Amino acid sequence: MQNQSCDTKNLHCKSQKYTVKRNFPLPTSSSPTSTHSSCRKSQCSKNPPEHWSNKPSWDTPESFSISATSAESVFALELLTRPVRTTPARVSQFTVICLLCYVHFVERNILHLQEERFSSLSEHYFHRPAVQIKDTSDFEEKPKCSCRFRWAYELHGLTQFLHSKTLAERILWAIVIVFCVIGAVTNFYLVFSEYLSRQTATLMTIKQQRRLPFPGITFCPKNVDALDLAGISKDIQYTLGNVSKTTSSRLLSLMLTGAGFNSMNGMQKHESYLRSEDKSLRKAYKKWKGRRSTEEMFEIIFAENGYRCENFFEVCYYGSRQFNCCDWFEPVYVMLRGRCFRMKKKYQVDDDEEGKLSFTIKRLKSPYGDPTGEQPQLVVYIANHNDEIAMFHRYYLSLNEWNRMRFRLRETKMLPGKEGCSQRPYGVGRSTCFFDSWHKKIRDHFKCTLFYAQKKPEGMPVCDPFVIAKNYQLLVNYSIEPIPCLPSCTRLDYTVDVFTSELATTVAADRTRFHLEASYTDLQRRQDVVGRSSDPFPSWRVWRRY
């Protein structure tokens, strides 16, 4: 048989597991196997498998590839590795190859149809709509980040320095970074040096006590006109003779307003008498005063003819034991409030209900301050025993109410200096400072002092009632700007919890009384001591113990 010269090309067979690469000869058109070539063209080239990378023409030798996924295809490729000769057997081999290619093509189409059917079933049962993108020209791949400089994005100045392209930019950002570093180091040095020089430690201790001192509980009528009007009228008639009730009422209004107390809104009907230059009123007051001083005149009104302790308190209890209220209370003047009664220094020696204080207080008269003619409320002040009683830390009691106060005591000892406290005697706090600041404002403006101030400057007279009455609104405006009052470095602070409910009683007389119960829940004292720490790192000292 005449040999034909053939060109050899590479045939590539790729599967999921391996790649087969062999050479085989392709006959030319002038060979006796032209029938075979035409057969190949008619059987294979018309419907080539879709997995061939290109569509070769069998007239000229070209390279082509077949993806084999079955054993039959691999077997066909193995046949191609044998020497090619122009024999009828070779024609049969190529016929088998074409048939296997067609079978593989049908198999791939069936698998593709099964995949499409499974996808449609999945979309139907799992409700996953398919999204088809027809035009992908607008989609661009996101640029990848620079992992090399990712850490530098936390430091903006350093990022700009690393990304600078010119020498001037690098110098500029280098200067900025240097200044920032210098500022950070300086700030750290100042803060840490101040910490080392002024380091403090707070020691909080809760101590169980055998007894605790009650705070200075002070009871005041809301209006200042709780007086014995009959006694004052007798004094006026004794001095002035048989005068009219109008003159007596005008003189009493003058003394109440000129004393420097608040809650005189009900006396507006006498305002014209107090502001006018009434010579008759001045003449009557001068005659009534006589040789007595202004301070003595106020003492006659509020001390001699004021309400008595027996007229104020009805009954008092310590636990279940009744005691005499007047033995525990003493009269005192409260800033802008009037004459009140303050409890002396007493101690609680039993817990809660066993050491509870119970007070029942009567309702006093108020002829000028309230339209009903009686006191509408009762005011309770909680303060230290050594302090002046200022306007804050006050509570209002109403009729037909049950009021319960629970106290907590805290003792504080702070370092004097710039820690936010003032060095005062033990027990003297902000209330005394506030009263002194307000009283100084009155003294500087009127060049006189109030009669009920405990600390009166020597040589300064008591203010005339006409002076205070004409400037009453300035007096009751007790705002001090600014208030230079800091808490004491060593002090006792009382925390008060108040509970109020409607009075549950069937006794009609109890509904016209004021009721209060007060005590410590536990006989405990909390002590906060602020001192300087000798160890600059106290946490290390605690850690070394273990």
C-alpha positions in Angstrom: 0.0 0.0 0.0 1.4 3.4 -1.0 2.4 5.5 1.9 1.1 9.0 2.2 2.8 11.8 3.8 0.8 13.4 6.5 1.2 16.4 8.8 0.9 15.8 12.5 -0.9 18.0 14.9 -1.6 17.9 18.6 -4.8 16.4 19.8 -5.8 17.5 23.3 -8.3 15.6 25.4 -9.2 17.2 28.7 -11.4 15.6 31.4 -12.0 16.3 35.0 -9.1 14.1 36.1 -6.4 14.1 33.4 -5.2 15.4 30.1 -4.3 13.2 27.1 -2.0 14.6 24.5 -1.0 12.6 21.5 0.1 13.0 17.8 -1.8 11.5 14.9 -1.4 11.8 11.1 -4.1 13.3 9.0 -4.2 12.1 5.3 -4.2 14.6 2.5 -6.8 14.9 -0.2 -4.7 13.2 -2.9 -4.5 9.9 -0.9 -6.5 6.9 -1.8 -8.5 7.6 1.4 -10.3 10.5 -0.2 -13.5 8.6 0.4 -12.6 8.4 4.0 -12.0 12.1 4.1 -15.3 12.8 2.5 -16.9 10.5 4.9 -15.4 12.4 7.8 -16.6 15.7 6.4 -20.1 14.4 5.8 -20.4 12.7 9.2 -18.5 14.9 11.6 -18.0 18.4 10.3 -21.7 19.1 9.7 -22.6 18.7 13.4 -19.4 19.0 15.4 -19.5 18.7 19.1 -20.0 22.0 21.0 -17.0 21.2 23.2 -14.6 21.5 20.3 -12.6 24.7 20.7 -12.7 25.4 17.0 -14.4 24.0 13.8 -11.7 22.5 11.6 -12.0 21.9 7.9 -11.1 18.3 7.1 -9.6 19.2 3.8 -6.5 20.8 5.4 -4.8 19.5 8.5 -5.7 21.6 11.5 -5.6 21.1 15.3 -8.7 20.5 17.2 -9.6 19.4 20.8 -12.2 17.2 22.3 -13.3 17.2 26.0 -13.7 13.7 27.1 -16.0 13.0 30.0 -16.7 9.3 29.4 -14.8 6.1 29.1 -15.9 5.6 25.5 -14.3 9.0 24.5 -11.1 8.1 26.2 -11.1 4.8 24.4 -11.6 6.6 21.1 -8.7 8.8 21.8 -6.5 5.9 22.7 -7.3 4.5 19.3 -5.9 7.6 17.7 -2.5 7.0 19.4 -1.9 4.0 17.2 -0.1 4.4 13.8 -2.4 5.6 11.1 -2.6 3.6 7.9 -5.0 3.9 4.9 -6.9 0.7 5.6 -10.6 -0.1 5.9 -10.0 -0.6 9.6 -8.9 3.0 9.9 -12.1 4.1 8.2 -14.0 2.1 10.8 -12.0 3.8 13.6 -13.0 7.3 12.4 -16.6 6.2 12.0 -16.6 5.0 15.7 -15.1 8.3 16.7 -17.9 10.2 15.0 -20.5 8.1 16.6 -19.0 8.5 20.0 -18.8 12.3 19.5 -22.5 12.3 18.6 -23.4 10.2 21.7 -21.4 12.5 23.9 -23.2 15.5 22.4 -26.6 14.0 23.1 -25.4 13.1 26.7 -24.4 16.7 27.3 -27.7 18.0 26.1 -29.6 15.7 28.3 -27.6 16.8 31.4 -28.2 20.4 30.4 -31.9 19.8 30.2 -31.9 18.2 33.6 -30.0 21.1 35.2 -32.6 23.6 33.7 -35.4 21.5 35.1 -33.9 21.3 38.5 -33.3 25.1 38.5 -36.9 25.8 37.6 -38.1 23.4 40.4 -35.8 25.1 42.9 -37.1 28.6 42.0 -40.7 27.3 42.3 -40.3 25.7 45.7 -37.7 27.9 47.3 -38.9 31.2 45.8 -35.6 32.3 44.6 -36.2 34.4 41.5 -33.4 34.3 38.9 -31.8 37.6 38.0 -30.7 37.8 34.4 -28.3 40.6 33.5 -28.6 41.3 29.8 -26.1 44.2 29.6 -22.9 43.9 31.5 -21.2 46.9 29.9 -21.9 49.2 32.9 -20.5 46.8 35.4 -16.9 47.4 36.3 -14.6 45.5 38.6 -14.1 47.2 41.9 -10.5 48.4 42.4 -8.6 46.3 45.0 -7.5 48.1 48.1 -3.9 48.6 48.8 -3.2 46.2 51.6 0.3 47.5 51.9 -0.9 50.9 53.3 -4.1 49.8 55.0 -2.7 50.4 58.5 -1.8 53.9 57.5 -5.4 55.0 57.0 -5.9 55.2 60.7 -3.4 58.1 60.8 -4.6 60.7 58.4 -1.4 62.8 58.5 0.8 59.8 58.0 -1.4 58.7 55.1 -1.0 62.0 53.4 2.8 61.9 54.0 3.1 58.4 52.4 0.9 59.3 49.4 2.6 62.6 48.8 4.2 62.9 45.3 6.3 66.0 45.7 9.0 66.9 48.1 7.1 70.1 49.3 4.1 68.0 50.3 6.2 65.5 52.2 7.9 68.4 54.1 4.6 70.0 54.9 3.0 66.8 56.3 6.2 65.9 58.1 6.0 69.3 59.9 2.4 68.7 60.8 3.1 65.2 62.2 6.0 66.5 64.2 3.9 69.3 65.8 1.1 66.8 66.6 3.6 64.5 68.3 5.1 67.3 70.3 1.6 68.4 71.5 0.6 64.9 72.5 3.9 64.4 74.5 3.5 67.8 76.2 -0.1 67.1 77.1 0.8 63.7 78.5 3.6 65.2 80.6 1.4 67.9 82.1 -1.5 65.5 83.0 0.8 62.8 84.4 2.9 65.3 86.4 -0.3 66.8 87.9 -1.5 63.3 88.8 1.7 62.5 90.6 1.7 65.8 92.5 -2.0 65.9 93.4 -3.0 62.2 93.6 -5.7 61.4 96.1 -7.4 58.3 97.4 -10.9 58.1 98.8 -11.7 55.7 101.6 -15.3 54.9 102.0 -16.3 53.1 105.2 -19.8 52.1 106.5 -19.8 52.0 110.3 -22.5 50.5 112.5 -23.2 52.9 115.3 -24.9 52.5 118.7 -26.6 55.8 118.2 -27.0 58.5 115.5 -27.8 62.2 115.9 -31.1 63.4 114.5 -30.7 66.4 112.2 -32.0 69.8 113.2 -35.7 69.3 112.4 -37.3 72.7 112.3 -41.1 73.4 112.0 -42.4 76.7 110.7 -45.8 78.0 109.8 -46.0 78.9 106.2 -47.0 82.5 106.9 -45.4 84.8 109.4 -48.6 86.2 110.9 -49.1 83.4 113.4 -49.3 85.9 116.3 -51.4 86.8 119.4 -53.2 89.7 117.9 -55.0 90.4 121.1 -51.8 91.0 123.0 -50.4 93.3 120.3 -53.6 95.3 120.3 -53.4 95.8 124.0 -49.9 97.1 123.8 -50.9 99.6 121.1 -53.9 100.8 123.0 -51.8 101.1 126.2 -49.4 103.4 124.4 -51.6 105.3 122.0 -54.8 105.2 123.9 -58.1 104.4 122.3 -57.2 104.1 118.6 -59.2 102.7 115.7 -58.8 99.2 114.4 -57.6 100.6 111.1 -54.6 102.3 112.8 -53.8 99.1 114.7 -54.0 97.0 111.6 -51.7 99.5 109.7 -49.1 99.4 112.4 -49.2 95.6 112.6 -48.8 95.3 108.8 -45.9 97.7 109.0 -44.1 95.6 111.5 -44.7 92.3 109.7 -43.4 93.6 106.4 -40.6 95.6 107.9 -39.2 92.6 109.8 -37.8 91.1 106.5 -39.9 87.9 106.2 -41.5 86.4 103.0 -45.0 85.1 102.3 -46.7 88.4 102.8 -48.7 88.3 99.6 -52.0 88.4 101.5 -51.2 91.9 102.8 -51.5 93.6 99.5 -54.6 95.5 100.8 -52.2 97.3 103.1 -49.6 98.0 100.4 -50.8 101.6 99.9 -50.2 102.3 103.6 -46.7 100.9 103.5 -45.5 102.8 100.4 -47.0 106.1 100.9 -45.4 108.9 102.9 -48.1 108.9 105.5 -47.2 111.3 108.2 -50.0 110.1 110.4 -48.6 106.5 110.3 -45.1 107.7 111.0 -46.4 109.8 113.9 -48.4 106.8 115.3 -45.4 104.5 115.0 -43.0 106.9 116.7 -45.5 107.4 119.6 -46.0 103.6 119.9 -42.3 103.0 119.9 -41.5 105.5 122.6 -38.0 105.0 124.1 -37.8 101.4 123.0 -35.4 100.4 120.3 -36.3 99.0 116.9 -35.0 95.5 117.9 -37.2 95.6 121.1 -40.2 96.5 119.0 -39.7 93.4 116.9 -39.2 91.3 120.0 -42.5 92.5 121.3 -44.3 91.4 118.1 -42.6 88.0 117.5 -41.3 86.8 120.9 -43.7 88.1 123.5 -46.8 87.9 121.3 -45.8 85.1 119.0 -47.3 81.6 119.1 -46.2 79.4 122.0 -44.8 75.9 121.9 -47.9 74.6 123.7 -50.1 76.1 121.0 -48.1 74.6 118.2 -47.4 71.0 119.1 -50.1 68.6 120.1 -48.3 65.3 120.8 -44.9 63.8 120.2 -43.6 60.2 120.3 -40.3 58.4 120.3 -41.2 54.9 119.2 -44.2 54.1 121.4 -43.1 56.4 124.2 -44.7 59.8 124.5 -42.5 62.8 125.5 -43.0 66.5 126.1 -42.5 68.3 122.8 -41.5 71.6 124.3 -38.6 69.9 126.2 -37.1 68.8 122.8 -37.7 72.1 120.8 -36.5 75.7 121.1 -37.6 78.9 119.2 -35.4 80.1 116.4 -35.7 82.6 113.5 -35.4 81.3 109.9 -34.3 83.3 107.0 -37.3 85.0 105.3 -39.7 82.6 107.1 -40.2 83.9 110.6 -40.2 82.4 114.1 -40.0 78.6 114.1 -39.2 75.8 116.5 -36.1 73.7 116.1 -35.4 70.3 117.7 -32.4 70.2 120.1 -29.6 67.7 119.5 -31.1 64.3 120.2 -30.0 60.8 119.3 -31.7 57.7 117.8 -30.7 54.6 119.7 -33.1 52.1 118.2 -33.6 50.9 114.6 -36.4 52.2 112.4 -39.8 51.9 113.9 -38.5 51.5 117.5 -36.6 54.8 117.2 -39.1 56.6 115.1 -40.2 60.2 115.9 -43.9 61.0 115.4 -45.2 64.5 115.5 -48.8 65.8 115.4 -48.9 69.6 115.0 -51.9 72.0 115.3 -53.1 74.4 112.6 -52.4 78.0 113.6 -54.1 81.2 112.6 -53.1 83.4 109.7 -55.3 86.5 109.6 -53.2 88.4 107.0 -51.5 85.8 105.0 -54.4 83.5 103.9 -58.0 84.2 102.9 -59.2 81.3 105.1 -57.6 82.9 108.1 -55.6 79.8 108.9 -52.2 78.4 108.0 -52.5 76.5 104.7 -49.3 74.4 105.1 -46.4 73.6 107.4 -42.8 74.0 106.4 -40.1 71.5 107.6 -36.4 72.3 107.4 -33.6 69.7 107.7 -30.2 71.2 108.6 -27.2 70.7 110.8 -27.4 72.0 114.4 -24.5 74.4 114.1 -25.8 75.9 110.8 -27.9 78.8 110.0 -31.2 77.7 108.4 -31.3 78.9 104.8 -34.1 78.6 102.2 -33.1 75.2 100.8 -33.7 71.7 102.1 -37.3 72.4 103.0 -40.4 70.3 102.7 -44.1 71.2 102.8 -46.7 69.3 104.9 -50.4 69.5 104.0 -53.5 68.7 106.0 -55.0 65.2 105.9 -51.7 63.7 104.8 -49.4 61.1 106.3 -45.7 62.0 105.8 -42.7 59.7 106.4 -39.1 60.8 106.3 -36.1 58.4 106.3 -32.7 59.7 107.0 -29.2 58.6 105.9 -26.1 60.1 107.4 -22.8 60.6 105.6 -19.6 62.2 107.1 -17.2 63.7 104.6 -13.6 64.7 105.2 -11.9 66.4 102.2 -8.5 67.9 101.7 -8.5 71.7 102.0 -7.4 73.7 99.0 -8.5 73.4 95.4 -10.6 70.3 95.8 -13.9 72.2 95.9 -14.4 72.7 99.7 -14.0 75.5 102.2 -12.3 75.3 105.6 -14.9 76.0 108.2 -15.5 74.9 111.8 -17.0 71.4 112.1 -20.7 71.3 111.4 -20.9 74.7 109.7 -21.8 74.3 106.1 -23.2 76.0 103.0 -26.4 77.2 104.7 -24.4 79.6 107.0 -22.4 80.9 104.0 -25.6 81.4 102.0 -27.3 83.4 104.8 -24.1 85.5 105.4 -23.9 86.3 101.7 -27.5 87.4 101.5 -27.3 89.3 104.8 -24.2 91.1 103.5 -26.1 92.2 100.4 -28.8 93.7 102.7 -26.3 95.5 104.9 -24.4 97.0 101.9 -27.6 98.3 100.3 -29.5 99.6 103.4 -26.6 100.2 105.8 -28.4 98.4 108.5 -29.0 94.8 109.7 -32.0 92.6 110.2 -33.1 92.1 113.8 -33.2 88.2 113.6 -29.6 87.8 112.3 -27.6 85.9 114.9 -24.3 87.6 113.8 -24.8 91.3 113.8 -21.9 93.6 113.1 -21.0 95.8 116.0 -22.2 99.4 115.7 -24.7 98.7 112.8 -28.3 99.5 113.7 -31.3 97.4 113.0 -33.2 98.4 109.9 -36.2 100.7 110.3 -39.5 99.0 109.3 -40.3 101.8 106.8 -37.0 101.2 105.0 -37.6 97.5 104.5 -41.3 98.0 103.7 -40.5 100.4 100.8 -37.9 98.0 99.4 -39.7 94.7 100.1 -39.2 93.2 96.7 -35.5 93.8 96.8 -35.3 92.0 100.2 -37.2 88.9 99.2 -35.1 88.5 96.0 -32.4 86.4 97.7 -30.5 85.4 94.6 -26.8 85.9 95.1 -24.7 86.2 91.9 -22.3 84.6 92.0 -22.7 82.5 95.1 -19.2 82.0 96.6 -20.3 79.1 98.9 -18.5 75.8 98.8 -19.3 72.9 101.0 -17.2 72.5 104.2 -14.2 70.2 104.0 -15.4 68.4 107.1 -19.2 68.1 107.3 -22.2 66.0 108.0 -24.7 65.5 105.1 -28.2 64.3 105.6 -30.0 62.5 102.8 -33.8 62.6 103.2 -36.4 60.3 101.5 -39.9 61.5 101.8 -43.0 59.3 101.4 -46.5 60.9 101.4 -50.0 59.4 101.3 -53.5 60.2 102.3 -54.1 60.0 106.0 -56.1 56.9 107.0 -58.1 57.8 110.1 -61.6 58.0 111.3 -61.0 60.7 113.9 -62.2 64.1 112.5 -59.7 66.1 114.6 -56.8 64.3 112.9 -57.8 65.7 109.6 -57.1 69.3 110.8 -53.6 68.4 112.0 -50.2 68.0 110.4 -48.5 64.6 110.7 -44.9 63.6 110.3 -42.8 60.5 111.1 -39.0 60.5 110.8 -36.2 58.1 111.7 -33.1 56.3 110.4 -33.7 52.9 108.8 -30.4 51.5 110.1 -28.0 52.9 112.6 -25.2 53.2 110.0 -22.9 56.1 109.2 -21.1 56.3 105.9 -17.7 58.0 106.1 -15.8 59.3 103.1 -12.2 60.3 103.7 -10.3 61.9 100.9 -6.5 61.9 101.5 -3.3 62.0 99.5 -1.9 58.7 98.3 1.8 58.1 99.1 2.1 55.4 96.5 2.0 56.8 92.9 0.7 53.4 91.6 -1.7 52.0 94.2 -3.0 49.4 91.8 0.5 47.8 91.7 0.6 47.6 95.5 -2.8 45.8 95.6 -1.6 43.4 92.9 1.6 42.6 94.8 -0.4 41.4 97.8 -1.6 38.5 95.8 
